[in-house]
Amino acid sequence: MRYHDERLRWLQENFSYIDSVTMIDATGKITVKERYNPRYSDAENAADNEWCLNRNLLEVFPSLSHSDSTLLQALQKGELLYRENQCTINHSGKKSVTSNVTFPIISRGKIIGAVELSRDVTHYEGERTAPAARPTPKRRSGTEAKWTLEDIVTQNSKMLEIKRTIAKVADSRSSVLVYGETGTGKELIVSALHNAGSRKDQPFVAVNCAALPESILEGLLFGSQKGAFTGAENKKGMFAEANGGTIYLDEINSMPLLLQAKLLRVLQEKSVTPLGASKPIPLDVRIIASTNRPISEVVASGQMREDILYRLNTISIQIPPLRRRLDDIPLLAAAFVEKYSAEMGKQVAGVAPEVTAFLMNRSWRGNVRELEHVIESAMNVVEDGQTVELEHLPIYLSEVDELEEDTPEHSPREAVSLNEALAAYEKKLILAAMKASNWKIVDAAARLRIPRTSLQYKLEKYDIKRR
């Protein structure tokens, strides 16, 4: 009786306030999802609730497994779980810590589901494990993993899948190969991968293989002992500095083939031998490499050894170019406006619709990096309190030959009104969102961040149907 009184007292003290109720059936499918978390807007809560319904719990929270999900544990054991704190990363990469009480649902002696009451304690958990209380990570001077999963601004299906992949593989020791064109944000992805895993408080060392001369790259990577060559001193290499953490080899396809052979030995033997040394140094380091050229092209050109490529490509992440994620341009532009408003001490209202339409009609050979430079340029000339207009954009963007030739329904060279152009872009966005959401209106509306009723109206207006 005393045991049950203790549980009841704990429930009364800790769950006089809850902000989420989740119910699953016997298969793990979410049948009820009601979140009213004050950390998010009403629209975000409503969209999340709708998106989660009828999806498997592990699809919604890819960072969880059957062994660490409180709902699935209650379902499996048929027992009440209480005083359980759980850290999750959801389908869009947002991290939360919740305090849960979880009940199995039993009918006629059979477990048919589970229900969970949750309170978000992310803020308090953050205080409890504040950086000041953690061991100070040993980082190479000037190098750090700056970004986390939450810094990846996206609503694009391919990018959301990348975020889910990162959450799944963050704690793995396996090597990762990231491919993306210049400016797509490879270091952002790599930083988020490092910070999402158990190595986040350990060293993160980034090496640009294309920027360092071949003559010194070997010593910098593997270290050296005094006397190994003229002027050599005892010096730890970057692999040794990254021990316990992550080393990021950017533009690995620029690494000389001789060094690739030595890197292969590091991958195979999990040790490194400094120049002039006779004994190898054991290593516990995760290797993440990236290339700005397609993997098949890199191999065909002879820039990389196939054996090392396969070793590195244990986990593969391919970042889409900006022209393949046009639905992210409004979000990215807004994020850059917010960033440079803070840096420049301005209060800029946002980006005008015609600017968004214009930006979405470009090829973006420089990808996200180019978009950021365009917004930064505009932020230098827009007045405080204004909205970014076409007149604020850099002059080079107005060149006709820079515009996309495949504008939906109209060519840029045709004389069309602004309303016609905006309508064409809106139709293109809606069609892309519907296809990416497998023609599920609820999912597409959440992706576009508009009410479902508004999307239904626009589908009829533009006669968009699954054909």
C-alpha positions in Angstrom: 0.0 0.0 0.0 2.8 2.3 0.8 4.3 1.6 -2.6 1.1 2.7 -4.3 0.8 5.8 -2.1 4.3 6.8 -3.1 3.3 6.5 -6.8 0.1 8.5 -6.3 1.9 11.2 -4.4 4.6 11.4 -7.2 1.8 11.6 -9.9 0.1 14.4 -8.0 3.3 16.4 -7.6 4.7 15.9 -11.0 1.7 15.6 -13.3 -0.6 18.4 -12.0 0.4 19.8 -15.4 1.0 17.7 -18.6 1.5 19.0 -22.1 1.2 15.8 -24.2 -0.9 12.6 -24.4 0.2 9.8 -26.7 -1.6 6.5 -27.3 -0.4 3.5 -29.4 -2.0 0.3 -30.4 -0.5 -3.2 -30.1 1.5 -2.7 -33.3 3.1 0.6 -32.2 0.9 2.8 -34.4 0.0 6.2 -32.9 -3.8 6.4 -32.5 -4.0 9.5 -30.3 -1.5 12.4 -30.2 -2.4 15.6 -28.4 0.5 17.9 -27.8 0.1 21.4 -26.3 3.7 22.2 -25.6 4.3 25.9 -24.8 7.8 25.7 -26.4 6.0 25.5 -29.8 3.3 27.6 -31.4 -0.3 26.4 -31.6 0.1 25.9 -35.4 3.2 23.8 -34.8 1.5 21.7 -32.2 -1.6 21.1 -34.3 0.5 20.2 -37.4 2.6 17.8 -35.4 -0.5 16.2 -33.8 -2.0 15.6 -37.3 1.2 14.4 -38.9 1.9 11.8 -36.2 -1.5 10.1 -36.4 -1.5 6.5 -37.8 2.3 6.5 -38.1 4.5 4.0 -36.2 6.1 5.5 -33.1 9.6 4.7 -34.3 8.9 6.6 -37.6 7.9 9.7 -35.6 10.9 9.3 -33.1 13.7 7.7 -35.2 16.2 8.1 -32.3 14.2 5.6 -30.2 14.3 1.8 -30.2 12.1 -0.9 -28.8 14.4 -1.1 -25.8 14.4 2.6 -24.8 10.9 3.7 -25.7 8.8 4.0 -22.6 5.6 3.4 -24.6 7.0 0.3 -26.3 8.4 -1.0 -23.0 4.9 -0.6 -21.3 3.4 -2.4 -24.3 5.9 -5.2 -24.0 6.0 -5.7 -20.2 2.4 -4.8 -19.4 3.6 -2.7 -16.5 3.1 0.9 -15.4 6.2 2.9 -15.9 6.6 6.1 -13.9 9.3 8.6 -13.0 10.8 8.0 -16.5 12.8 10.8 -18.2 13.2 10.2 -21.9 15.3 12.1 -24.5 13.9 12.0 -28.1 14.7 13.5 -31.5 11.6 13.6 -33.6 11.1 13.2 -37.3 12.0 16.9 -38.0 15.2 16.7 -35.9 13.9 18.6 -32.8 15.2 17.3 -29.5 13.1 17.1 -26.3 13.4 15.7 -22.8 10.1 14.6 -21.3 9.1 13.2 -17.9 6.6 10.4 -18.5 4.1 8.1 -16.9 3.1 5.3 -19.1 0.2 2.8 -18.7 -0.4 -0.4 -20.7 -4.0 -0.8 -22.0 -5.4 -4.2 -21.1 -8.6 -5.6 -22.3 -9.8 -9.1 -21.3 -6.3 -10.0 -20.1 -4.7 -8.9 -23.4 -2.4 -5.9 -23.9 -3.9 -3.9 -26.8 -1.9 -0.7 -26.5 -0.3 1.9 -24.2 -0.9 5.5 -23.2 1.6 8.0 -22.0 1.2 11.3 -20.2 4.2 13.6 -20.6 5.6 16.9 -19.4 8.3 18.6 -21.3 11.4 19.1 -19.0 13.9 20.0 -21.7 14.7 23.3 -20.0 15.3 21.7 -16.6 17.3 18.8 -18.1 19.5 21.4 -19.8 20.1 23.1 -16.5 20.9 19.9 -14.8 23.5 18.9 -17.4 24.7 22.4 -18.2 28.0 22.7 -20.1 29.7 24.1 -17.0 29.1 20.8 -15.2 30.5 18.7 -18.0 34.2 17.9 -18.6 35.7 20.6 -20.8 36.1 19.0 -24.3 39.6 19.1 -25.7 39.3 20.7 -29.0 41.9 21.7 -31.6 42.2 25.5 -31.5 39.8 27.2 -33.9 37.9 24.0 -34.6 34.5 23.0 -33.3 31.3 21.4 -34.3 29.1 24.6 -34.4 25.8 23.2 -35.4 23.1 20.7 -34.2 20.2 19.0 -35.8 17.9 21.9 -34.9 20.1 24.2 -37.0 19.2 22.3 -40.2 16.4 24.5 -41.5 14.1 22.4 -43.8 10.7 21.1 -44.7 12.0 19.2 -47.7 11.3 15.5 -47.6 14.9 14.5 -48.6 16.4 16.8 -46.0 14.1 15.5 -43.3 15.1 12.0 -44.2 18.8 13.1 -43.7 17.9 14.4 -40.3 16.3 11.1 -39.4 19.3 9.2 -40.7 21.6 11.4 -38.5 19.5 10.7 -35.4 19.7 6.9 -36.1 23.5 6.7 -36.8 24.8 9.4 -34.5 26.1 6.9 -31.9 27.7 4.5 -34.4 31.4 4.3 -34.8 31.1 3.5 -38.5 32.7 5.8 -41.1 30.5 8.2 -43.0 30.8 9.7 -46.5 28.9 12.8 -47.3 28.4 14.0 -50.9 27.1 17.4 -51.8 27.8 20.1 -54.3 29.8 23.2 -53.1 27.6 25.3 -50.9 25.0 22.7 -50.0 26.0 22.7 -46.3 28.2 19.6 -45.8 29.9 21.0 -42.7 26.5 21.7 -41.2 25.5 18.1 -41.7 28.8 16.8 -40.3 28.6 19.1 -37.3 25.0 18.0 -36.5 26.0 14.4 -36.8 28.9 14.8 -34.3 26.7 16.8 -31.8 23.8 14.3 -32.0 25.9 11.4 -30.7 27.8 10.3 -27.6 31.0 12.0 -28.9 29.5 15.5 -28.7 31.7 16.5 -25.8 34.9 15.0 -27.3 37.2 16.6 -29.9 36.0 17.6 -33.4 38.8 18.2 -35.8 38.1 19.4 -39.4 40.7 19.1 -42.1 40.3 20.6 -45.6 42.3 18.2 -47.7 42.2 20.6 -50.7 43.6 23.6 -48.8 46.8 22.0 -47.3 50.0 21.4 -49.4 50.8 17.7 -50.0 54.3 18.2 -48.6 52.9 18.9 -45.1 49.6 17.1 -45.1 51.0 13.8 -44.0 52.8 15.3 -40.9 49.7 17.3 -40.0 47.4 14.3 -40.2 49.6 11.6 -38.6 52.0 13.6 -36.5 55.8 13.4 -36.4 58.7 12.6 -34.0 61.8 14.6 -33.7 64.4 13.7 -36.4 61.9 12.2 -38.8 62.9 14.9 -41.3 64.8 18.1 -41.3 63.3 20.4 -38.7 60.8 17.8 -37.4 59.7 18.1 -33.8 57.5 15.8 -31.6 54.1 16.8 -32.7 50.7 15.2 -32.4 48.8 14.8 -35.7 45.2 15.7 -36.2 44.1 12.1 -35.9 45.7 11.9 -32.4 44.1 15.3 -31.5 40.7 13.9 -32.5 41.1 10.7 -30.4 37.9 9.9 -28.6 36.0 12.2 -30.9 35.5 12.8 -34.7 37.8 13.8 -37.5 36.2 15.4 -40.6 38.1 15.1 -43.9 36.6 17.6 -46.2 37.1 17.2 -49.9 38.7 13.8 -49.4 38.9 13.4 -53.2 41.7 16.0 -53.1 43.9 13.8 -50.8 47.0 12.4 -52.6 46.7 8.7 -53.5 49.8 7.9 -51.3 48.1 9.4 -48.3 44.9 7.5 -49.1 46.8 4.3 -48.7 48.0 5.3 -45.3 44.5 6.4 -44.4 43.3 3.0 -45.4 45.7 1.5 -42.8 44.2 3.8 -40.2 40.7 2.6 -41.0 41.7 -1.1 -41.0 44.0 -1.1 -37.9 42.4 1.7 -35.9 45.8 3.1 -35.1 48.2 5.8 -36.5 52.0 5.8 -36.8 53.6 9.3 -36.7 56.4 10.0 -39.1 59.6 8.7 -37.7 57.9 6.5 -35.1 58.3 2.8 -34.8 55.1 2.0 -32.8 51.5 2.8 -33.8 49.2 4.7 -31.5 45.8 3.1 -30.9 42.9 5.4 -31.9 39.3 5.6 -31.1 38.1 8.2 -33.6 35.1 8.4 -36.0 36.0 9.3 -39.5 33.6 11.4 -41.5 34.7 12.4 -45.1 33.0 14.5 -47.8 33.3 15.1 -51.5 31.9 17.8 -53.7 31.8 15.5 -56.7 29.6 12.4 -57.3 31.2 9.2 -55.9 31.0 7.4 -59.2 32.7 10.3 -60.9 35.5 10.4 -58.3 36.2 6.7 -58.8 36.1 6.9 -62.6 38.5 9.8 -62.6 41.0 7.9 -60.5 41.0 10.5 -57.8 40.2 8.0 -55.1 41.1 4.4 -54.4 38.1 2.2 -54.6 39.1 0.2 -51.4 39.2 3.3 -49.3 36.0 4.7 -50.8 34.1 1.6 -49.8 35.6 1.7 -46.3 34.5 5.3 -45.9 31.1 4.8 -47.5 29.8 2.5 -44.7 27.1 5.2 -44.1 26.3 7.4 -47.0 24.6 10.8 -46.9 23.8 12.7 -50.1 22.7 16.3 -49.7 20.4 17.6 -52.5 21.3 20.8 -54.2 19.1 23.8 -53.6 17.5 23.5 -57.0 16.1 20.2 -55.8 14.7 21.6 -52.5 13.0 24.8 -53.7 10.4 24.4 -51.0 13.1 25.3 -48.4 13.8 28.7 -49.9 11.2 30.6 -47.9 12.4 29.0 -44.7 16.0 29.6 -45.5 15.5 33.2 -46.5 13.6 33.9 -43.3 16.3 32.3 -41.2 19.0 34.4 -42.9 17.0 37.5 -42.5 16.7 36.7 -38.8 20.4 36.0 -38.5 21.6 39.2 -40.2 18.9 41.3 -38.4 20.5 40.3 -35.1 24.1 40.8 -36.4 23.3 44.3 -37.9 21.0 45.5 -35.2 18.0 45.8 -37.5 14.3 44.7 -37.3 13.6 43.6 -40.9 10.0 42.4 -41.4 10.9 39.6 -43.7 10.9 38.9 -47.4 8.3 40.2 -49.8 6.3 37.5 -51.7 7.6 38.7 -55.1 11.2 38.3 -53.8 10.4 34.7 -52.7 9.0 34.0 -56.1 12.0 35.5 -57.8 14.4 33.5 -55.6 12.5 30.3 -56.4 13.0 30.8 -60.1 16.8 30.6 -60.0 19.2 27.7 -60.7 21.4 28.5 -57.6 24.7 27.1 -58.8 26.2 28.3 -55.5 23.4 26.5 -53.5 22.5 27.6 -50.0 25.8 29.5 -49.5 24.9 31.7 -52.5 21.4 32.3 -51.2 22.8 33.4 -47.8 25.2 35.8 -49.6 22.2 37.2 -51.5 20.2 37.8 -48.3 23.2 39.3 -46.5 23.7 41.7 -49.4 20.1 42.8 -49.3 20.2 43.2 -45.5 23.0 45.8 -45.9 20.7 48.1 -47.9 17.2 47.5 -46.5 16.1 50.0 -44.0 15.2 49.2 -40.4 11.6 48.1 -40.2 11.3 47.4 -44.0 10.7 44.2 -45.9 13.3 42.9 -48.3 12.1 43.9 -51.8 13.4 43.1 -55.3 15.2 46.5 -55.4 17.4 45.4 -52.4 18.7 42.3 -54.2 22.2 42.3 -55.7 22.3 43.7 -59.3 23.8 40.6 -60.8 20.6 38.7 -60.1 18.7 40.8 -62.6 20.7 39.4 -65.5 18.2 37.6 -67.8 20.6 34.7 -68.6 20.8 33.9 -64.9 17.1 33.0 -64.7 15.8 29.5 -65.0 14.6 28.6 -68.4 12.1 26.0 -67.1 9.7 28.3 -65.2 6.4 26.5 -64.9 3.8 27.5 -67.5 5.8 30.7 -68.5 9.2 31.4 -69.8 11.0 34.3 -68.0 11.4 36.0 -71.4 7.6 36.2 -71.9 5.8 39.3 -70.7 3.7 38.0 -67.8 2.1 39.9 -64.9 3.4 39.5 -61.3 0.2 37.8 -60.3 0.5 35.3 -63.1 4.1 34.6 -62.1 3.2 34.2 -58.4 0.3 31.9 -59.2 2.6 29.7 -61.3 5.1 29.5 -58.5 2.4 28.7 -56.0 1.0 26.0 -58.2 4.5 24.5 -58.6 5.1 24.5 -54.8 1.8 22.9 -54.1 2.3 20.2 -56.7 5.8 19.5 -55.3 4.5 19.3 -51.7 1.7 16.9 -52.7 4.0 14.6 -54.6 6.5 14.6 -51.7 3.7 13.8 -49.3 2.4 11.0 -51.4 -0.8 13.1 -52.1 -1.8 13.2 -48.4 -3.4 16.6 -47.9 -2.6 16.8 -44.1 1.1 16.1 -44.7 1.3 18.5 -47.6 -0.4 21.3 -45.6 2.0 20.8 -42.7 4.9 20.9 -45.2 3.6 24.1 -46.7 2.7 25.5 -43.3 -0.8 26.4 -44.3 -4.2 25.2 -43.0 -5.6 22.1 -44.6 -8.7 24.0 -45.7 -6.5 26.5 -47.5 -4.7 23.8 -49.3 -7.9 22.1 -50.4 -9.1 25.4 -51.8 -5.9 25.9 -53.7 -6.0 22.4 -55.1 -9.4 23.1 -56.6 -8.3 26.6 -57.7 -5.4 25.2 -59.7 -7.1 21.9 -60.7 -4.2 19.9 -59.1 -5.1 16.3 -59.2 -3.3 13.0 -59.0 -3.1 11.8 -62.5 
